[in-house]
Amino acid sequence: MSAATMTPYLRLELKRTLRNPRAILFTSAIPVMMYVLFSTTDSTTDTPLEVHRAVLASMVAYGAIGGALLASGPPLANERATGWLRQLSATPLPANAAVVAKLAVALTLAAAGALVVGTVGAVSGSHLSVVTLVELVVAMSLGALCFGLIGLTFGAAVKRPDTAQGATILTYLTMSALGGLWVPTDQFPTWLADISKELPSHGILQIGRAIVNGTAFPVGSLGILLAWSAVFALLAAKAWQKGTRVR
């Protein structure tokens, strides 16, 4: 797969995604609004900086997860249904170009959302340094790989675009809620908190919190993300190889 062949196609995919208002809404607009709302509501506490950074980590993770999921699964399912992948097969692009492009765009969108939300937080109460902000953006974009693979699994396995869209959004909201992005897991029942700790959404949140607070890197959370990534990489590959790709 040569860069000369893939670069124009990747550029096209990115432009198509950025023209989708849903992508901007879920990766930047909603997380920014929720950050402003939650941090303002809680700013009367004794530790406003801690509150700002906790909310920022949650909303940056929320935007990265949404960007990765929505930029991968639904577009791939739609292209299978409309015959776009069949047209691509007649070009010099490699057979897996659509999958590679969707994953690349998913990570790019996650990074862009993390940058927007992180920048707003850095200048409005979280007081992050430029280095910390860069670390946060890189970590969120890499962590979003797991969710991009989950989205690709839906896109490769589900035939109807509307079904893939619904499954993706349901996964997005469920992962966000159970992962502790909206409500801290210490407010969950014990059994639900134990489940939350095994979810990739909780893992990426913990990594974000460690970066913004300057605490020790949560190796266990990285392990959870890697484990989920490995599982869904296999599932997505099998779904793609079992004839779900439109030829």
C-alpha positions in Angstrom: 0.0 0.0 0.0 1.9 3.1 -1.2 1.5 6.5 0.2 1.0 8.0 -3.2 -2.0 5.8 -3.8 -3.6 6.2 -0.4 -3.0 9.8 0.4 -5.6 11.3 -2.0 -8.2 8.8 -0.9 -7.5 9.6 2.8 -7.8 13.3 2.1 -11.2 12.7 0.4 -12.4 10.6 3.3 -11.4 13.3 5.8 -13.2 16.0 3.8 -16.3 13.9 3.6 -16.3 13.3 7.3 -15.7 16.9 8.2 -18.7 18.0 6.0 -20.9 15.8 8.2 -22.4 18.0 10.9 -22.9 15.0 13.2 -19.1 14.5 13.4 -18.6 18.1 14.6 -21.5 17.9 17.0 -20.4 14.7 18.8 -16.7 15.3 18.9 -16.5 19.0 19.7 -19.7 20.9 20.2 -21.5 18.7 22.7 -18.4 17.9 24.8 -17.5 21.6 25.0 -21.0 22.5 26.1 -21.0 19.8 28.7 -17.6 20.8 30.0 -18.7 24.4 30.4 -22.0 23.4 32.0 -20.6 20.8 34.5 -17.5 22.8 35.4 -19.5 25.9 36.0 -22.1 24.1 38.1 -19.4 22.6 40.3 -17.0 25.5 40.5 -18.3 26.5 44.0 -16.6 23.6 45.6 -13.4 23.8 47.6 -11.3 22.4 44.8 -12.4 24.0 41.6 -9.3 23.1 39.7 -9.8 19.5 40.5 -13.4 19.7 39.3 -12.4 21.4 36.1 -9.8 18.8 35.3 -12.0 15.9 36.2 -14.8 17.2 33.9 -12.3 18.0 31.2 -10.9 14.5 31.2 -14.4 13.1 30.9 -15.5 15.3 28.1 -12.2 14.9 26.1 -12.7 11.1 26.3 -16.4 11.5 25.4 -15.5 13.4 22.2 -12.7 11.0 21.3 -14.9 8.0 21.7 -17.7 9.6 19.6 -15.4 10.7 16.9 -13.8 7.2 16.5 -17.1 5.3 16.6 -19.1 7.6 14.3 -16.3 8.0 11.7 -15.8 4.3 11.3 -18.9 2.1 11.6 -21.8 4.0 10.0 -19.9 5.3 7.0 -18.5 1.8 6.2 -22.0 0.3 6.4 -23.4 3.0 4.2 -20.7 2.6 1.5 -21.3 -1.2 1.4 -25.0 -0.6 0.9 -24.6 2.1 -1.8 -22.1 0.2 -3.9 -19.2 2.6 -3.2 -16.9 -0.2 -2.2 -17.6 -2.0 -5.4 -16.5 1.1 -7.3 -13.3 1.3 -5.2 -12.5 -2.3 -6.1 -12.1 -1.2 -9.7 -9.4 1.4 -8.7 -5.7 0.8 -8.0 -6.5 1.1 -4.3 -5.8 -2.0 -2.1 -8.7 -4.2 -1.1 -8.7 -3.0 2.5 -8.4 0.7 1.6 -11.8 1.6 2.9 -11.1 0.0 6.3 -7.7 1.7 6.6 -9.2 5.0 5.6 -12.0 4.8 8.1 -9.7 3.9 10.9 -7.3 6.8 10.0 -10.2 9.3 9.8 -11.5 8.0 13.1 -8.2 8.7 14.9 -7.9 12.0 13.2 -11.4 13.1 14.2 -10.7 11.9 17.8 -7.5 13.9 17.9 -9.3 17.0 16.6 -12.1 16.7 19.1 -9.6 16.2 21.9 -7.7 19.3 20.8 -10.8 21.5 20.6 -12.2 20.4 24.0 -8.8 20.4 25.6 -8.0 23.9 24.4 -11.3 25.2 25.7 -10.6 23.6 29.1 -7.0 24.8 29.2 -8.0 28.4 28.9 -11.1 28.4 30.9 -10.3 26.8 34.3 -8.2 23.6 33.9 -4.9 25.5 33.4 -3.1 22.9 31.3 0.3 23.5 29.9 0.9 23.2 26.2 2.9 20.0 26.8 0.1 18.5 28.8 -2.4 19.4 26.2 -0.3 17.7 23.5 0.1 14.6 25.7 -3.7 14.6 26.2 -4.5 14.8 22.5 -2.0 12.1 21.5 -3.3 9.8 24.3 -6.9 10.3 23.4 -6.3 9.7 19.7 -4.3 6.5 20.3 -6.9 5.4 22.9 -9.6 5.9 20.3 -8.2 3.1 18.2 -10.1 0.7 20.3 -13.4 2.5 19.5 -12.5 2.8 15.9 -12.2 -1.0 15.7 -15.5 -1.4 17.5 -17.1 0.8 14.9 -15.5 -1.1 12.0 -16.9 -4.3 13.4 -20.4 -2.8 13.2 -19.7 -1.4 9.7 -18.4 -4.8 8.4 -20.9 -7.0 10.1 -24.2 -5.1 9.9 -25.8 -4.9 6.5 -28.3 -2.1 6.9 -26.8 1.4 7.4 -29.5 2.5 9.8 -29.0 -0.5 11.9 -25.2 0.2 12.0 -26.0 3.8 12.9 -28.3 2.8 15.8 -25.9 0.2 17.1 -23.0 2.7 17.1 -24.9 5.4 18.9 -26.3 2.9 21.4 -22.7 1.7 22.1 -21.5 5.2 22.3 -24.0 6.3 24.9 -23.8 3.0 26.9 -20.0 3.0 27.0 -20.0 6.7 28.1 -22.6 6.2 30.8 -21.2 2.9 32.2 -17.6 4.1 31.9 -18.1 6.9 34.3 -17.9 9.8 31.8 -21.1 11.4 33.0 -21.3 10.2 36.6 -18.3 9.2 38.7 -18.1 5.5 39.2 -17.8 5.9 43.0 -21.5 6.8 42.9 -22.3 3.5 41.2 -23.5 0.4 43.0 -20.5 -1.8 43.8 -21.4 -4.4 41.1 -21.8 -1.8 38.5 -18.5 -0.1 39.4 -16.7 -3.4 39.1 -18.1 -3.8 35.5 -17.2 -0.2 34.7 -13.5 -0.8 35.5 -13.3 -3.4 32.7 -14.7 -1.1 30.0 -12.5 0.6 27.5 -14.4 3.9 28.1 -13.3 3.8 31.7 -9.8 3.0 30.6 -9.4 5.9 28.3 -11.0 8.2 31.0 -8.4 7.1 33.6 -5.6 7.8 31.2 -7.0 11.2 30.5 -7.3 11.9 34.2 -3.7 10.8 34.9 -2.4 13.2 32.2 -4.4 16.3 33.3 -3.6 15.7 37.0 0.0 14.8 36.4 -0.3 11.5 38.3 1.1 8.0 37.6 0.2 6.5 34.3 -2.5 3.8 34.8 -0.9 0.8 33.2 -3.9 -1.4 34.0 -6.2 1.0 32.0 -3.8 0.7 29.0 -4.0 -3.1 29.3 -7.8 -3.0 29.1 -7.8 -0.8 26.0 -5.3 -3.1 24.3 -7.3 -6.2 25.2 -10.5 -4.7 23.8 -8.6 -3.5 20.7 -7.2 -7.0 20.1 -10.7 -8.6 20.4 -12.4 -6.2 18.1 -9.5 -6.2 15.6 -10.1 -9.9 15.2 -13.9 -9.5 15.0 -13.7 -6.8 12.4 -11.2 -8.8 10.3 -13.4 -11.9 10.4 -16.5 -9.9 9.5 -14.7 -8.3 6.6 -13.3 -11.6 5.3 -16.6 -13.5 5.5 -18.0 -11.8 2.5 -19.5 -8.7 4.1 -17.3 -6.5 1.9 -19.1 -5.5 -1.3 -17.1 -6.6 -4.3 
